Amino acid sequence: MEDYKKTTDEIYECVVNQRKVWTETGLPKFAPNRGTCYKCGRNIYQNYELTNHNSKYISHGYDGKTLVTGCPHCHYSFCS
């Protein structure tokens, strides 16, 4: 079941994609530079297997191609 995880190179590509969004559009920088959520500590670009009320599911990280404004895993907003 580990095949849902992104490689280090894939994570780096997501970070690069997000930086392109910032520079090409002039939109604000909400996402953490290295991708670590300020609240839960998970990487916002990585996929995780999570548990919700005794059922497991895959929480999918962002690809960085659109503006990231919050954590896809704990739903914490980076906009403040």
Secondary structure, DSSP 8 states (H G I E B T S, - for coil): -GGGS--HHHHHHHHHHHHHHHHHH-----S-TT-B-TTT--BTTS-EEEEETTEEEEE----SSS---B-TTT--B---
